[in-house]
Amino acid sequence: MSQEKWADLALESFDSVVAAIPGFRSRDGQRRMAEQVARTFAQAYLGKVEDGAPDPKKSIAVVQAGTGVGKSLAYSIPAISTALARGTRVLISTATVALQEQLVNKDLPALAQQLPVPFKFALAKGRGRFVCKLKLERLSSTGEHTDEADDLFAEEESAQRKARPQAETEARMQFYARMSDALAQGEWDGDRDSLKTPPEPEAWSPVAAEGSSCTGKHCPVFSSCTYYERRKDMVAAQVIVANHDLLLSSLGARLLPELDNCLLVLDEAHHLPQTALSQFACEMDLSRLQWIDKLTSRALRVGQLMEVEEIAELPSHSAGLRQHLTDLARLVMEIYGAELKGQKDSWGPARVRAPRGVLPEPLVNPLAQVMHHASGFLDALRAISKALRAEIKDKPEEAQRLSALYAQVGTLAPRLEAVHDTAQLLSQQPEPQADGSTSVPHAKWFTLEIDGDYIVVKAHASPILPGATLRHHLWSQVRGAVLTSATLTTCGNFDFFLREAGLHGDTSVQTLEVASPFDYAAQGTLVAHQTRSDPREAQAFTAEMVDALLHDLAQVQAGALVLFTSRDQMRQAVDALPSHMRSYVLVQNAMPRTLLLADHRSRVESGLPSIIFGMQSFGEGLDLPGALCESLFITKLPFAPPDDPVGESRAEWLRTSGRNPFNELVVPATAIRLAQWVGRAIRTEEDQAHVYCYDRRLVATSYGAQLLKGLPPFTLAKRSA
């Protein structure tokens, strides 16, 4: 079938489904997006390429679809129709759980009933979201002592927790016993997210499924494994819904469909660059090192049982690794200790960054030694793993015991891998280039915090250019993709996002901007409040802003959302609330998010005012239509924190390259974030809302004018203090 035929069939499917939806309004922008998606996926060359053949054609579309366009229908119908016609699959990746749930629980079930060709869909989750039955069996067995039980109270846990380990252990064992009973009786499916009460990470970790401790089909409980049962659903599905973290973390792992032979949709694509930076960053603890001894002891014991020759060097590598990590911690404190200790009253751990990505000379050799010993240690673990798998295959009657040995070693192996990867990134020094500049450095920094009796020193490293990382790891594999969001342009073009996403200059990329169908000028007003205080003077500005905010909040009759840029700012506003207002202000983290939103909805539906105080996570993905958000308050422009080490490193590199980081990086990133925040106000064609911004820079600076261009065309009202 030709490319044109695939595209035509996809559009026919779109038109027929949309026409069949009762009361659905035809949207020109939605169909334009559907046309772009259909053409993009029809043109991509998928599958194996013969030796000597030219490079396969890639086809990528970047689509900004304003709020109300209905982008999930606009991409899902053409994508699924094309995939079914081409005999391939669709992988949809989102950034938020809310959108995943909407797709899996609402949009896709409806489409499955309406499309003429049947299809199956599945939600993909990381292995760690599922319980390992083998681990749970051992931990829930009354009175059984296991190495996993020893791990229940890891070094990282606080002194307060260690003060009563026996009580904690007994409570954990009861928790595991209840989980085991619920699993055995069919009352629970083994998915962490379906537990009535989500467990704390330290309670879940010992029973979570992990690739490093899993023997796969050789496991004695493989036939009833919750993770692999879910994998069967994925294998049978033509549409798989994942998230950006899982997509990037599973590259090359065969967990998701192969990217050169499927159609990829990245919704909420504006999150992709930051997800890439987070995914490929790494850290290692230089202080709490008892795990090395435990891993060494287990590896030696198992290696001797398996007669693995490679364990001969393990004692040397273990001792060397421990010694050089200890040396690194001491040297970091000698070099940076005064600066780190000087931040003891700051929020979060004290932090110091290596300027220009260049580490002090005394750290270079210990890092090289850490990398050497970690590499040798990992080689021995791989040999042990290979021997255990072979033994399990040859002696299935011993699978239970051998799988337990495999898990004992594998549970701690990721820590060793993290040490190796972090040391490797830290060791990469910027190199001089022919033009006199240096290669792009990594961000490198050290943190210090007190945890009970421990002084914890950690080393961190991260790429600073998400685009380069995504080009290398993701786009080198993808053939056909659509990236979409309501906020992909800044200052009127896609350039910033394309650079951040690693697609700038790529000839296979086409862009499309589809405006929202809403009449923003008639539906909303943007009130720009100009304070006397400079927003950069935090104390004076916050005091003045809170006074103005409380005055405006007193006028709220239905639902409202207040977005803060810092916890301290929100705390001051909460403290200043008059007593009569406290009863209808809901503060983020005071209760679970789902309960908070349910409480908010209930109050508004009862005709009462309800105001949500939230931070950045409430500025995206929150759908509060109609009376649920008639007023939106933005306390300050959402610039990124000024002390972010990755952002600092990148700005530093831009300056040394003769570029302006504020104009090139800060303003565009803030524009996207502000547009997301403002997007909480108008959610339907019937909504009416007022948006208040208390940062005078929005209307008093040249970059503020650029930010305004990226916002919906509300009626603008300026107000002086």
C-alpha positions, 0 to 999 in steps of 0.5 A: 500500500502506498504512503498516500493510501495509508494517510488517506485511510487514517484520515477517513478513520478520523473523520468517521470516528469524530462524526460518530461522537454525539454532540461533538463539535467539528474543530478545524485545528484538530483535523489539521493536526490529524492530517499532519499526524497521518502524513508523518506516520505514512512517510516513515520507513519502518523495519529492517534496512538491507545492507548497502541500502540508503539510510531509511527515511525518517519522518518527525512532526512537532505540533503545538496544539492549543488547549481545547484542540483535542490533541489526543484524538487528533494523534491517536486515531491516525496513529492507530489506523496507520499502525494497523494498516502497516502491521506495526505498533503505536507507542504513546509516551506522556509525562504525567500519570493523569494523562496516562490514566485518561488515555488508558481508562477513557480515550483508548477504550472508547476508540477500541469500540469505534474503530472498524479494525479491533486493537488491544492496548496496554499500560507499560510500567517499569519493573520496579512498580511490581512486586517480586513474588520470590522476594515477598515469599522470603520476607513474609515467611515467619521467622525466616532470616534472610539477607533481604531482611538485613537490607530492610534498614539500609545505611541511608535510613535516619538515626530516628528509624534506627533507634527502634529497628526491632519494632520497625522490622516486625511492622514491616514483616506484618506488612509483607505478610498482608501483601502476600496473603492479598496476592495469594487470595487474588485480592491484589494484582502485584502492582504497587499502584493498586495497593489501597495505601501506597507504601513508603519507598523504604518498605517497598524497595526490598520486595520490588522487582528489579532487573539486576536481581531477576533470573527471568524465565529461570525463576521458580515462580516465573509462570505466575510473575506479576511483572511478566504477566503484564509484559504478556499484555504488552506483547499482545497490544498494538498500542502501548502507553508509557511515560518519558522516564520509562521510554528513556530508561529502557532504550536498548532493553527490549522492554518497549517496541523497537523504535525503528519499527513502531510509531512514536507519539510524545505527548506533553513533549515539552517535558522531554528535555528535562526528563533526558537530563534527569535520566542521564544524570548520576550520583554516588555516595562517598560516605556510607560504604558498608554495602561494598563489604556486604556485596563483596561477601555475597559475591565471594560466597556465591562465586566460590559455590559456582567456581567462578575464577574471576572472583580472585581479584574481588578482595583487591577491587573491593578494598581499593574501591572502598579506600579511594571512595573514602579518599575522595570524601576526605579530599572533597571536604578538604577542598570544599568543606568550608563552603559546604559547611557555610550553607548549613542553614540553607534549604536542602543539602549544601552544594558546591559546583566545579566551575566549567566542569573542571575538577581540582587536580587532587580528585582526578587520580582517586576518581580514575582508581574508583572507576578502575576498581568498580569496572573490575568488580562489575566484571566479576559480578557479570561472570557470577551472573552468567554462571548462576544462570547456566546452573539454574538452566542445568539444574531446574530443581535447584532454581529456588536456591540459586535464584535466591543467591542471584538476588542477594548479589543483584540487589546491591549491584545497581549501587556499584553501577552507579559508582562506576557511571558517576566516576566515568562522567566526573572523569571526563574533563572538557577538551580544547577545540581548534577554535580555542573553545572547549568541548561541552562540559558536564555539570559536576557538583558535590553535596553535604548533608547530615543524616542522623549520625552520618555526615553524607558527602555525595558526588553528582554529574549530569549532561548540560545539553539535553538536545545532544543527549537525545540525539545520541540516545533517542533520535538515532533509533526513531523513524516516525514520531509526533511530538505534541504539547500546548506549549512548544513555541517561545517568542513565536517560534519552535527554535528553542524547543527544537534545540532542547529536544535535539531536533534543530536542523533535522531535515526530517522534522516538520512543525505545525502550530494549531491555535486554541478554539477558545475566544480568550479575549472574551473569556478571560482577563489578565490582570497585571498587578505592578508592585512597588517592590522589585520581585528580585528583593524577595522579602519586600516583594513577598510581603507586598505581594501577599497583601495584594493576594489576600485582597484579591482572594477575598473576592473569590466566590467559587474555585481558585488556584494560587501558584507559588514559586517557593515553599517560603512564599507559600508559607508566608501567604498561609501564615497571613490568612485571616481566620475566616479564610482558612476554612476554604484554603486547601494547601498542597501536601497538607493532604493527598492530591486526589483527596485535595482535588475531591474536597475542592470539587465538592466545596465548589459544587456546593456553592462555597468558595474553595482556593487551592495553594500549590507549587509548580506541580499544580501548574501543569496537568491540573484540569479544573474547568468551569467554576473549579477555577474561575480565578488563577493567581500567579504570585511571581514569574516562574523562573527556574531556581538560580542555584540549579547546578545543571542550569548554572553550568550551562549558563556558564558554558554559554557565557564562555562561548560569547552567548547570552544565557538569559535571552537564550535559555532563561527567557524561553524556558520561563515562557513555556512554564508560564504558558503552562501555568496560565493554561490552567485558567480556561479549559472549555469554550464556556469558561470565564476566568481572571488571571492575576500576575503580581510580578511587574516584570511581565509588563515593565521589561522587554523580556516580559513583552516576549513572555506575554506574546507566548500567552493566550490573547487575554484582555490585558488590564494593568493595575498599579499598587 
